[in-house]
Amino acid sequence: MKINKALAFVVLLTLSSLSSVGIAHDMNIAQFTFIEQEQSSHYRLLVNNLPQSLVPNQQVKLPPFCVLSSRRESQPGYLPSVDLEFNCRELKAGSIETQWGSDGGIIELHYVDGRVTSKMLQGARAGTTLPLPDWASEEDLDLSFFKTVWLYLFLGAEHVLIGLDHLAFVFCLVMLASGRNLLYLVTAFTLGHSLSLALSFLGAVNLSVAPVETVIALSVVFMAREAILNQRAKWLNLPTSSPMQSIKIRMALAAAFGLVHGLGFASVLSDLGVQPGDTLIALTFFNIGVEVGQIFFVLATMIFVFACKRARVDRHSIPLTLNLIGAMGLFWTLQRL
Protein backbone atom coordinates (compact mmCIF):
# COMPACT_ATOMS: atom_id res chain seq x y z
CA MET A 1 0.00 0.00 0.00
CA LYS A 2 2.88 2.38 0.71
CA ILE A 3 4.26 1.74 -2.79
CA ASN A 4 0.85 2.43 -4.31
CA LYS A 5 0.51 5.72 -2.44
CA ALA A 6 4.01 6.78 -3.40
CA LEU A 7 3.38 5.97 -7.06
CA ALA A 8 0.07 7.80 -6.97
CA PHE A 9 1.78 10.87 -5.49
CA VAL A 10 4.48 10.86 -8.19
CA VAL A 11 1.94 10.52 -11.00
CA LEU A 12 -0.26 13.24 -9.47
CA LEU A 13 2.67 15.63 -9.06
CA THR A 14 3.92 15.04 -12.61
CA LEU A 15 0.58 15.41 -14.38
CA SER A 16 -0.45 18.38 -12.24
CA SER A 17 2.66 20.22 -13.34
CA LEU A 18 1.94 19.34 -16.98
CA SER A 19 -1.66 20.53 -16.73
CA SER A 20 -0.47 24.12 -16.54
CA VAL A 21 0.41 23.90 -20.22
CA GLY A 22 -2.91 24.92 -21.72
CA ILE A 23 -1.98 25.20 -25.40
CA ALA A 24 0.01 22.18 -26.43
CA HIS A 25 0.88 23.20 -29.99
CA ASP A 26 3.21 26.15 -29.45
CA MET A 27 6.62 25.71 -31.04
CA ASN A 28 9.50 28.16 -30.82
CA ILE A 29 9.69 29.01 -34.53
CA ALA A 30 10.85 32.55 -35.22
CA GLN A 31 10.38 34.67 -38.34
CA PHE A 32 13.61 36.22 -39.68
CA THR A 33 13.29 38.85 -42.42
CA PHE A 34 16.30 40.33 -44.22
CA ILE A 35 15.55 43.53 -46.17
CA GLU A 36 17.99 44.43 -48.93
CA GLN A 37 19.49 47.93 -48.57
CA GLU A 38 20.70 50.30 -51.27
CA GLN A 39 24.25 49.90 -50.00
CA SER A 40 25.36 46.30 -50.40
CA SER A 41 27.40 46.39 -47.20
CA HIS A 42 24.38 47.38 -45.06
CA TYR A 43 21.84 44.89 -43.71
CA ARG A 44 18.53 45.10 -41.91
CA LEU A 45 17.11 42.12 -40.00
CA LEU A 46 13.61 41.95 -38.52
CA VAL A 47 12.80 39.19 -36.00
CA ASN A 48 9.19 38.49 -35.04
CA ASN A 49 6.71 35.66 -34.41
CA LEU A 50 8.49 35.15 -31.10
CA PRO A 51 6.67 33.21 -28.34
CA GLN A 52 5.03 35.44 -25.78
CA SER A 53 7.14 33.83 -23.05
CA LEU A 54 10.40 35.04 -24.66
CA VAL A 55 11.81 38.52 -24.25
CA PRO A 56 13.26 40.22 -27.32
CA ASN A 57 16.47 41.38 -25.62
CA GLN A 58 18.44 38.23 -26.47
CA GLN A 59 22.03 38.35 -27.62
CA VAL A 60 22.75 38.29 -31.36
CA LYS A 61 26.24 37.30 -32.48
CA LEU A 62 27.26 38.90 -35.78
CA PRO A 63 30.17 37.78 -37.98
CA PRO A 64 33.48 39.34 -36.83
CA PHE A 65 33.62 41.62 -39.89
CA CYS A 66 30.16 43.14 -39.17
CA VAL A 67 29.26 45.95 -36.76
CA LEU A 68 25.83 46.62 -35.25
CA SER A 69 24.62 50.17 -35.99
CA SER A 70 21.15 50.11 -34.35
CA ARG A 71 18.83 47.81 -32.44
CA ARG A 72 15.16 48.46 -31.65
CA GLU A 73 12.98 46.17 -29.54
CA SER A 74 9.23 46.09 -29.07
CA GLN A 75 7.76 47.74 -26.00
CA PRO A 76 6.20 45.71 -23.16
CA GLY A 77 2.60 44.80 -23.99
CA TYR A 78 3.28 44.41 -27.71
CA LEU A 79 4.18 41.22 -29.58
CA PRO A 80 7.92 40.54 -29.12
CA SER A 81 9.99 41.73 -32.07
CA VAL A 82 13.49 43.03 -32.82
CA ASP A 83 14.76 45.35 -35.59
CA LEU A 84 18.52 45.18 -36.22
CA GLU A 85 20.68 47.22 -38.60
CA PHE A 86 24.36 46.47 -39.17
CA ASN A 87 27.07 46.93 -41.76
CA CYS A 88 29.92 44.68 -42.82
CA ARG A 89 33.38 45.81 -43.80
CA GLU A 90 33.73 42.84 -46.15
CA LEU A 91 31.22 41.18 -48.46
CA LYS A 92 31.82 37.51 -47.79
CA ALA A 93 30.01 34.47 -46.44
CA GLY A 94 29.18 34.46 -42.76
CA SER A 95 26.44 33.56 -40.29
CA ILE A 96 24.47 35.23 -37.52
CA GLU A 97 23.87 33.29 -34.31
CA THR A 98 20.59 34.04 -32.52
CA GLN A 99 18.92 32.73 -29.37
CA TRP A 100 15.46 32.59 -30.99
CA GLY A 101 13.84 29.76 -32.92
CA SER A 102 15.09 26.70 -31.06
CA ASP A 103 12.55 24.65 -33.08
CA GLY A 104 13.52 26.33 -36.33
CA GLY A 105 13.03 29.55 -38.21
CA ILE A 106 11.47 30.95 -41.35
CA ILE A 107 13.97 33.15 -43.19
CA GLU A 108 12.70 35.61 -45.80
CA LEU A 109 14.74 37.77 -48.17
CA HIS A 110 13.06 40.97 -49.37
CA TYR A 111 14.86 42.31 -52.42
CA VAL A 112 14.94 45.93 -53.53
CA ASP A 113 13.10 45.02 -56.74
CA GLY A 114 10.17 43.59 -54.72
CA ARG A 115 11.00 39.88 -54.94
CA VAL A 116 10.56 37.78 -51.81
CA THR A 117 12.03 34.33 -51.18
CA SER A 118 11.69 32.22 -48.06
CA LYS A 119 12.88 28.95 -46.59
CA MET A 120 12.56 26.92 -43.43
CA LEU A 121 15.71 26.58 -41.32
CA GLN A 122 16.38 23.92 -38.71
CA GLY A 123 16.86 25.22 -35.20
CA ALA A 124 19.14 24.13 -32.39
CA ARG A 125 18.96 24.17 -28.61
CA ALA A 126 20.73 27.53 -28.48
CA GLY A 127 18.66 29.05 -31.32
CA THR A 128 18.65 29.41 -35.10
CA THR A 129 21.80 30.31 -37.04
CA LEU A 130 21.17 32.49 -40.11
CA PRO A 131 23.35 32.61 -43.21
CA LEU A 132 24.34 36.15 -44.16
CA PRO A 133 22.39 36.75 -47.39
CA ASP A 134 24.13 37.09 -50.72
CA TRP A 135 21.76 39.39 -52.60
CA ALA A 136 23.29 38.42 -55.95
CA SER A 137 22.36 34.75 -55.46
CA GLU A 138 19.52 32.74 -53.88
CA GLU A 139 21.57 29.56 -53.44
CA ASP A 140 22.16 30.25 -49.74
CA LEU A 141 18.48 29.51 -49.10
CA ASP A 142 18.47 26.15 -50.84
CA LEU A 143 18.48 22.98 -48.72
CA SER A 144 19.28 19.60 -50.19
CA PHE A 145 16.42 17.14 -50.63
CA PHE A 146 17.62 14.95 -47.75
CA LYS A 147 18.08 17.93 -45.41
CA THR A 148 14.57 19.12 -46.24
CA VAL A 149 13.15 15.65 -45.61
CA TRP A 150 14.97 15.35 -42.30
CA LEU A 151 13.85 18.82 -41.24
CA TYR A 152 10.14 18.06 -41.67
CA LEU A 153 10.49 14.56 -40.21
CA PHE A 154 12.09 16.06 -37.11
CA LEU A 155 9.50 18.85 -36.78
CA GLY A 156 6.60 16.39 -37.14
CA ALA A 157 7.98 14.00 -34.51
CA GLU A 158 8.88 16.86 -32.18
CA HIS A 159 5.47 18.44 -32.49
CA VAL A 160 3.54 15.33 -31.50
CA LEU A 161 5.94 14.55 -28.63
CA ILE A 162 5.51 18.02 -27.09
CA GLY A 163 1.76 18.11 -27.80
CA LEU A 164 0.41 17.05 -24.43
CA ASP A 165 -3.21 16.86 -25.59
CA HIS A 166 -2.29 14.57 -28.50
CA LEU A 167 -0.25 12.36 -26.18
CA ALA A 168 -3.09 12.24 -23.65
CA PHE A 169 -5.52 11.14 -26.36
CA VAL A 170 -3.17 8.40 -27.60
CA PHE A 171 -2.60 7.22 -24.02
CA CYS A 172 -6.35 6.74 -23.67
CA LEU A 173 -6.44 4.77 -26.94
CA VAL A 174 -3.86 2.36 -25.52
CA MET A 175 -6.05 1.95 -22.43
CA LEU A 176 -9.04 1.03 -24.61
CA ALA A 177 -7.58 -1.98 -26.40
CA SER A 178 -4.61 -4.26 -26.82
CA GLY A 179 -3.07 -6.40 -29.51
CA ARG A 180 -4.82 -6.33 -32.89
CA ASN A 181 -7.64 -4.10 -31.61
CA LEU A 182 -5.13 -1.48 -30.49
CA LEU A 183 -3.59 -1.56 -33.95
CA TYR A 184 -7.06 -0.95 -35.44
CA LEU A 185 -7.68 2.03 -33.13
CA VAL A 186 -4.31 3.67 -33.77
CA THR A 187 -4.68 3.09 -37.51
CA ALA A 188 -8.15 4.69 -37.52
CA PHE A 189 -6.81 7.71 -35.61
CA THR A 190 -3.85 7.94 -38.00
CA LEU A 191 -6.05 7.82 -41.11
CA GLY A 192 -8.31 10.49 -39.65
CA HIS A 193 -5.62 13.04 -38.80
CA SER A 194 -3.63 12.31 -41.96
CA LEU A 195 -6.67 13.07 -44.12
CA SER A 196 -7.60 16.32 -42.38
CA LEU A 197 -3.95 17.41 -42.21
CA ALA A 198 -3.67 17.09 -45.99
CA LEU A 199 -7.03 18.72 -46.74
CA SER A 200 -6.41 21.66 -44.42
CA PHE A 201 -2.80 22.26 -45.47
CA LEU A 202 -3.76 22.16 -49.16
CA GLY A 203 -6.58 24.65 -48.56
CA ALA A 204 -9.55 22.34 -49.16
CA VAL A 205 -10.69 22.83 -45.54
CA ASN A 206 -10.31 26.11 -43.71
CA LEU A 207 -11.35 26.31 -40.04
CA SER A 208 -10.37 28.68 -37.26
CA VAL A 209 -7.71 27.30 -34.93
CA ALA A 210 -9.44 28.30 -31.65
CA PRO A 211 -12.53 26.03 -31.90
CA VAL A 212 -10.36 23.20 -33.24
CA GLU A 213 -8.11 23.41 -30.17
CA THR A 214 -11.16 23.39 -27.90
CA VAL A 215 -12.63 20.27 -29.54
CA ILE A 216 -9.22 18.56 -29.26
CA ALA A 217 -9.29 19.21 -25.51
CA LEU A 218 -12.87 17.86 -25.33
CA SER A 219 -11.75 14.72 -27.18
CA VAL A 220 -9.27 14.07 -24.36
CA VAL A 221 -12.04 14.35 -21.76
CA PHE A 222 -14.35 12.03 -23.69
CA MET A 223 -11.71 9.40 -24.42
CA ALA A 224 -10.43 9.46 -20.82
CA ARG A 225 -13.97 8.69 -19.66
CA GLU A 226 -14.25 5.81 -22.13
CA ALA A 227 -10.89 4.41 -21.00
CA ILE A 228 -11.89 4.63 -17.33
CA LEU A 229 -15.15 2.77 -17.97
CA ASN A 230 -13.31 0.16 -20.02
CA GLN A 231 -10.73 -0.46 -17.28
CA ARG A 232 -13.46 -0.66 -14.63
CA ALA A 233 -15.45 -3.22 -16.67
CA LYS A 234 -12.32 -5.30 -17.21
CA TRP A 235 -11.28 -5.41 -13.55
CA LEU A 236 -14.82 -5.99 -12.22
CA ASN A 237 -15.67 -8.53 -14.95
CA LEU A 238 -18.75 -6.54 -15.95
CA PRO A 239 -20.67 -7.59 -19.09
CA THR A 240 -19.91 -5.61 -22.25
CA SER A 241 -21.30 -5.51 -25.77
CA SER A 242 -19.87 -7.80 -28.45
CA PRO A 243 -16.17 -7.19 -29.08
CA MET A 244 -16.60 -6.53 -32.81
CA GLN A 245 -19.36 -3.98 -32.29
CA SER A 246 -17.33 -2.27 -29.59
CA ILE A 247 -14.15 -2.04 -31.63
CA LYS A 248 -16.07 -0.74 -34.67
CA ILE A 249 -17.63 2.06 -32.63
CA ARG A 250 -14.30 2.93 -31.07
CA MET A 251 -12.58 2.93 -34.45
CA ALA A 252 -15.22 5.35 -35.76
CA LEU A 253 -14.69 7.63 -32.75
CA ALA A 254 -10.90 7.48 -33.10
CA ALA A 255 -11.14 8.35 -36.79
CA ALA A 256 -13.59 11.20 -36.13
CA PHE A 257 -11.42 12.72 -33.41
CA GLY A 258 -8.40 12.11 -35.64
CA LEU A 259 -9.96 14.45 -38.20
CA VAL A 260 -9.99 17.20 -35.57
CA HIS A 261 -6.46 16.51 -34.34
CA GLY A 262 -5.23 16.65 -37.94
CA LEU A 263 -6.53 20.21 -38.22
CA GLY A 264 -4.34 21.06 -35.23
CA PHE A 265 -1.31 19.52 -36.95
CA ALA A 266 -2.11 21.49 -40.12
CA SER A 267 -2.13 24.80 -38.25
CA VAL A 268 1.45 24.14 -37.17
CA LEU A 269 2.63 23.03 -40.61
CA SER A 270 1.02 26.10 -42.18
CA ASP A 271 3.07 28.34 -39.88
CA LEU A 272 6.37 26.89 -41.09
CA GLY A 273 6.63 29.02 -44.23
CA VAL A 274 6.69 26.10 -46.66
CA GLN A 275 7.87 27.04 -50.13
CA PRO A 276 5.43 26.09 -52.96
CA GLY A 277 8.03 23.71 -54.38
CA ASP A 278 8.33 21.90 -51.05
CA THR A 279 4.58 21.45 -50.44
CA LEU A 280 4.48 17.70 -51.15
CA ILE A 281 7.74 17.02 -49.29
CA ALA A 282 6.64 19.04 -46.26
CA LEU A 283 3.18 17.47 -46.09
CA THR A 284 4.44 13.90 -46.56
CA PHE A 285 7.38 13.91 -44.20
CA PHE A 286 5.84 16.11 -41.52
CA ASN A 287 3.01 13.58 -41.36
CA ILE A 288 5.46 10.67 -41.29
CA GLY A 289 7.30 12.42 -38.47
CA VAL A 290 4.02 12.71 -36.57
CA GLU A 291 3.50 8.95 -37.00
CA VAL A 292 7.04 8.16 -35.84
CA GLY A 293 6.52 10.24 -32.70
CA GLN A 294 3.12 8.64 -32.14
CA ILE A 295 4.48 5.09 -32.49
CA PHE A 296 7.28 5.91 -30.07
CA PHE A 297 4.77 7.14 -27.50
CA VAL A 298 2.50 4.10 -27.95
CA LEU A 299 5.47 1.83 -27.25
CA ALA A 300 6.45 3.92 -24.23
CA THR A 301 2.88 3.70 -22.89
CA MET A 302 2.82 -0.07 -23.35
CA ILE A 303 6.08 -0.33 -21.41
CA PHE A 304 4.54 1.83 -18.65
CA VAL A 305 1.49 -0.45 -18.43
CA PHE A 306 3.67 -3.57 -18.41
CA ALA A 307 5.84 -2.13 -15.63
CA CYS A 308 2.74 -1.28 -13.56
CA LYS A 309 1.40 -4.80 -13.97
CA ARG A 310 4.73 -6.36 -12.99
CA ALA A 311 4.81 -4.15 -9.90
CA ARG A 312 1.14 -5.01 -9.24
CA VAL A 313 0.16 -1.35 -9.00
CA ASP A 314 -1.85 -1.17 -12.23
CA ARG A 315 -5.24 -1.13 -10.47
CA HIS A 316 -4.25 2.08 -8.71
CA SER A 317 -1.81 3.85 -11.04
CA ILE A 318 -3.74 3.45 -14.32
CA PRO A 319 -7.13 4.73 -13.02
CA LEU A 320 -5.33 7.60 -11.29
CA THR A 321 -3.50 8.50 -14.50
CA LEU A 322 -6.69 8.36 -16.57
CA ASN A 323 -8.60 10.53 -14.09
CA LEU A 324 -5.82 13.09 -14.11
CA ILE A 325 -5.74 13.06 -17.91
CA GLY A 326 -9.48 13.70 -17.92
CA ALA A 327 -8.98 16.58 -15.47
CA MET A 328 -6.22 18.01 -17.67
CA GLY A 329 -8.52 17.79 -20.70
CA LEU A 330 -11.25 19.64 -18.82
CA PHE A 331 -8.73 22.29 -17.73
CA TRP A 332 -7.56 22.77 -21.32
CA THR A 333 -11.18 22.97 -22.53
CA LEU A 334 -12.08 25.72 -20.08
CA GLN A 335 -8.86 27.61 -20.76
CA ARG A 336 -9.32 27.50 -24.53
CA LEU A 337 -12.95 28.54 -24.26
C-alpha positions in Angstrom: 0.0 0.0 0.0 2.9 2.4 0.7 4.3 1.7 -2.8 0.8 2.4 -4.3 0.5 5.7 -2.4 4.0 6.8 -3.4 3.4 6.0 -7.1 0.1 7.8 -7.0 1.8 10.9 -5.5 4.5 10.9 -8.2 1.9 10.5 -11.0 -0.3 13.2 -9.5 2.7 15.6 -9.1 3.9 15.0 -12.6 0.6 15.4 -14.4 -0.4 18.4 -12.2 2.7 20.2 -13.3 1.9 19.3 -17.0 -1.7 20.5 -16.7 -0.5 24.1 -16.5 0.4 23.9 -20.2 -2.9 24.9 -21.7 -2.0 25.2 -25.4 0.0 22.2 -26.4 0.9 23.2 -30.0 3.2 26.1 -29.5 6.6 25.7 -31.0 9.5 28.2 -30.8 9.7 29.0 -34.5 10.9 32.6 -35.2 10.4 34.7 -38.3 13.6 36.2 -39.7 13.3 38.8 -42.4 16.3 40.3 -44.2 15.6 43.5 -46.2 18.0 44.4 -48.9 19.5 47.9 -48.6 20.7 50.3 -51.3 24.2 49.9 -50.0 25.4 46.3 -50.4 27.4 46.4 -47.2 24.4 47.4 -45.1 21.8 44.9 -43.7 18.5 45.1 -41.9 17.1 42.1 -40.0 13.6 41.9 -38.5 12.8 39.2 -36.0 9.2 38.5 -35.0 6.7 35.7 -34.4 8.5 35.1 -31.1 6.7 33.2 -28.3 5.0 35.4 -25.8 7.1 33.8 -23.1 10.4 35.0 -24.7 11.8 38.5 -24.2 13.3 40.2 -27.3 16.5 41.4 -25.6 18.4 38.2 -26.5 22.0 38.4 -27.6 22.7 38.3 -31.4 26.2 37.3 -32.5 27.3 38.9 -35.8 30.2 37.8 -38.0 33.5 39.3 -36.8 33.6 41.6 -39.9 30.2 43.1 -39.2 29.3 45.9 -36.8 25.8 46.6 -35.3 24.6 50.2 -36.0 21.2 50.1 -34.4 18.8 47.8 -32.4 15.2 48.5 -31.6 13.0 46.2 -29.5 9.2 46.1 -29.1 7.8 47.7 -26.0 6.2 45.7 -23.2 2.6 44.8 -24.0 3.3 44.4 -27.7 4.2 41.2 -29.6 7.9 40.5 -29.1 10.0 41.7 -32.1 13.5 43.0 -32.8 14.8 45.3 -35.6 18.5 45.2 -36.2 20.7 47.2 -38.6 24.4 46.5 -39.2 27.1 46.9 -41.8 29.9 44.7 -42.8 33.4 45.8 -43.8 33.7 42.8 -46.1 31.2 41.2 -48.5 31.8 37.5 -47.8 30.0 34.5 -46.4 29.2 34.5 -42.8 26.4 33.6 -40.3 24.5 35.2 -37.5 23.9 33.3 -34.3 20.6 34.0 -32.5 18.9 32.7 -29.4 15.5 32.6 -31.0 13.8 29.8 -32.9 15.1 26.7 -31.1 12.6 24.7 -33.1 13.5 26.3 -36.3 13.0 29.6 -38.2 11.5 30.9 -41.3 14.0 33.1 -43.2 12.7 35.6 -45.8 14.7 37.8 -48.2 13.1 41.0 -49.4 14.9 42.3 -52.4 14.9 45.9 -53.5 13.1 45.0 -56.7 10.2 43.6 -54.7 11.0 39.9 -54.9 10.6 37.8 -51.8 12.0 34.3 -51.2 11.7 32.2 -48.1 12.9 28.9 -46.6 12.6 26.9 -43.4 15.7 26.6 -41.3 16.4 23.9 -38.7 16.9 25.2 -35.2 19.1 24.1 -32.4 19.0 24.2 -28.6 20.7 27.5 -28.5 18.7 29.1 -31.3 18.6 29.4 -35.1 21.8 30.3 -37.0 21.2 32.5 -40.1 23.4 32.6 -43.2 24.3 36.2 -44.2 22.4 36.7 -47.4 24.1 37.1 -50.7 21.8 39.4 -52.6 23.3 38.4 -55.9 22.4 34.8 -55.5 19.5 32.7 -53.9 21.6 29.6 -53.4 22.2 30.2 -49.7 18.5 29.5 -49.1 18.5 26.2 -50.8 18.5 23.0 -48.7 19.3 19.6 -50.2 16.4 17.1 -50.6 17.6 15.0 -47.8 18.1 17.9 -45.4 14.6 19.1 -46.2 13.1 15.6 -45.6 15.0 15.3 -42.3 13.8 18.8 -41.2 10.1 18.1 -41.7 10.5 14.6 -40.2 12.1 16.1 -37.1 9.5 18.9 -36.8 6.6 16.4 -37.1 8.0 14.0 -34.5 8.9 16.9 -32.2 5.5 18.4 -32.5 3.5 15.3 -31.5 5.9 14.6 -28.6 5.5 18.0 -27.1 1.8 18.1 -27.8 0.4 17.0 -24.4 -3.2 16.9 -25.6 -2.3 14.6 -28.5 -0.3 12.4 -26.2 -3.1 12.2 -23.6 -5.5 11.1 -26.4 -3.2 8.4 -27.6 -2.6 7.2 -24.0 -6.4 6.7 -23.7 -6.4 4.8 -26.9 -3.9 2.4 -25.5 -6.0 1.9 -22.4 -9.0 1.0 -24.6 -7.6 -2.0 -26.4 -4.6 -4.3 -26.8 -3.1 -6.4 -29.5 -4.8 -6.3 -32.9 -7.6 -4.1 -31.6 -5.1 -1.5 -30.5 -3.6 -1.6 -33.9 -7.1 -0.9 -35.4 -7.7 2.0 -33.1 -4.3 3.7 -33.8 -4.7 3.1 -37.5 -8.1 4.7 -37.5 -6.8 7.7 -35.6 -3.9 7.9 -38.0 -6.1 7.8 -41.1 -8.3 10.5 -39.7 -5.6 13.0 -38.8 -3.6 12.3 -42.0 -6.7 13.1 -44.1 -7.6 16.3 -42.4 -4.0 17.4 -42.2 -3.7 17.1 -46.0 -7.0 18.7 -46.7 -6.4 21.7 -44.4 -2.8 22.3 -45.5 -3.8 22.2 -49.2 -6.6 24.6 -48.6 -9.6 22.3 -49.2 -10.7 22.8 -45.5 -10.3 26.1 -43.7 -11.4 26.3 -40.0 -10.4 28.7 -37.3 -7.7 27.3 -34.9 -9.4 28.3 -31.7 -12.5 26.0 -31.9 -10.4 23.2 -33.2 -8.1 23.4 -30.2 -11.2 23.4 -27.9 -12.6 20.3 -29.5 -9.2 18.6 -29.3 -9.3 19.2 -25.5 -12.9 17.9 -25.3 -11.7 14.7 -27.2 -9.3 14.1 -24.4 -12.0 14.4 -21.8 -14.4 12.0 -23.7 -11.7 9.4 -24.4 -10.4 9.5 -20.8 -14.0 8.7 -19.7 -14.3 5.8 -22.1 -10.9 4.4 -21.0 -11.9 4.6 -17.3 -15.2 2.8 -18.0 -13.3 0.2 -20.0 -10.7 -0.5 -17.3 -13.5 -0.7 -14.6 -15.4 -3.2 -16.7 -12.3 -5.3 -17.2 -11.3 -5.4 -13.6 -14.8 -6.0 -12.2 -15.7 -8.5 -15.0 -18.8 -6.5 -16.0 -20.7 -7.6 -19.1 -19.9 -5.6 -22.2 -21.3 -5.5 -25.8 -19.9 -7.8 -28.4 -16.2 -7.2 -29.1 -16.6 -6.5 -32.8 -19.4 -4.0 -32.3 -17.3 -2.3 -29.6 -14.2 -2.0 -31.6 -16.1 -0.7 -34.7 -17.6 2.1 -32.6 -14.3 2.9 -31.1 -12.6 2.9 -34.4 -15.2 5.3 -35.8 -14.7 7.6 -32.7 -10.9 7.5 -33.1 -11.1 8.4 -36.8 -13.6 11.2 -36.1 -11.4 12.7 -33.4 -8.4 12.1 -35.6 -10.0 14.5 -38.2 -10.0 17.2 -35.6 -6.5 16.5 -34.3 -5.2 16.7 -37.9 -6.5 20.2 -38.2 -4.3 21.1 -35.2 -1.3 19.5 -36.9 -2.1 21.5 -40.1 -2.1 24.8 -38.2 1.5 24.1 -37.2 2.6 23.0 -40.6 1.0 26.1 -42.2 3.1 28.3 -39.9 6.4 26.9 -41.1 6.6 29.0 -44.2 6.7 26.1 -46.7 7.9 27.0 -50.1 5.4 26.1 -53.0 8.0 23.7 -54.4 8.3 21.9 -51.1 4.6 21.4 -50.4 4.5 17.7 -51.2 7.7 17.0 -49.3 6.6 19.0 -46.3 3.2 17.5 -46.1 4.4 13.9 -46.6 7.4 13.9 -44.2 5.8 16.1 -41.5 3.0 13.6 -41.4 5.5 10.7 -41.3 7.3 12.4 -38.5 4.0 12.7 -36.6 3.5 9.0 -37.0 7.0 8.2 -35.8 6.5 10.2 -32.7 3.1 8.6 -32.1 4.5 5.1 -32.5 7.3 5.9 -30.1 4.8 7.1 -27.5 2.5 4.1 -27.9 5.5 1.8 -27.3 6.5 3.9 -24.2 2.9 3.7 -22.9 2.8 -0.1 -23.4 6.1 -0.3 -21.4 4.5 1.8 -18.7 1.5 -0.4 -18.4 3.7 -3.6 -18.4 5.8 -2.1 -15.6 2.7 -1.3 -13.6 1.4 -4.8 -14.0 4.7 -6.4 -13.0 4.8 -4.1 -9.9 1.1 -5.0 -9.2 0.2 -1.4 -9.0 -1.8 -1.2 -12.2 -5.2 -1.1 -10.5 -4.2 2.1 -8.7 -1.8 3.8 -11.0 -3.7 3.5 -14.3 -7.1 4.7 -13.0 -5.3 7.6 -11.3 -3.5 8.5 -14.5 -6.7 8.4 -16.6 -8.6 10.5 -14.1 -5.8 13.1 -14.1 -5.7 13.1 -17.9 -9.5 13.7 -17.9 -9.0 16.6 -15.5 -6.2 18.0 -17.7 -8.5 17.8 -20.7 -11.2 19.6 -18.8 -8.7 22.3 -17.7 -7.6 22.8 -21.3 -11.2 23.0 -22.5 -12.1 25.7 -20.1 -8.9 27.6 -20.8 -9.3 27.5 -24.5 -13.0 28.5 -24.3 
